[in-house]
Amino acid sequence: MSSDRRDKKLWPRRIGWLVLIWVASVGVLAIVAVLFRLLMNMAGLTV
């Protein structure tokens, strides 16, 4: 197998990892935001 074919096969996997890491980071950020909001509500800092 030539290196060009190997590189072409790797692109979907690389993009998949990129998307997975991005989705995970956005999810963690959302969880942290919800936790901060709960803490602020418990402290009486409501809008």
C-alpha positions in Angstrom: 0.0 0.0 0.0 1.4 3.4 -0.9 1.8 6.2 1.6 -0.8 8.3 -0.3 -3.5 5.6 0.2 -2.6 5.2 3.8 -2.8 9.0 4.3 -6.2 9.1 2.6 -7.5 6.4 4.9 -6.3 8.2 8.0 -8.2 11.5 7.3 -11.6 10.2 8.3 -10.1 8.8 11.5 -8.3 12.1 12.3 -11.5 14.2 11.6 -13.4 11.7 13.8 -11.0 12.3 16.7 -11.1 16.0 16.2 -14.9 16.0 16.3 -15.0 13.7 19.4 -12.6 15.9 21.3 -14.5 19.0 20.4 -17.9 17.5 21.4 -16.4 16.2 24.7 -14.9 19.7 25.5 -18.2 21.4 24.8 -20.0 18.9 27.0 -17.6 19.4 29.9 -18.0 23.1 29.5 -21.8 22.8 29.6 -21.6 20.7 32.8 -19.3 23.2 34.5 -21.7 26.0 33.5 -24.6 24.1 35.0 -22.7 23.4 38.2 -21.7 27.1 38.5 -25.4 28.1 38.0 -26.5 25.7 40.7 -23.9 27.0 43.1 -24.9 30.6 42.4 -28.6 29.7 42.9 -27.8 28.0 46.2 -25.9 31.2 47.3 -28.9 33.3 46.5 -27.5 34.9 43.4 -30.5 34.6 41.2 -31.5 36.8 38.3 
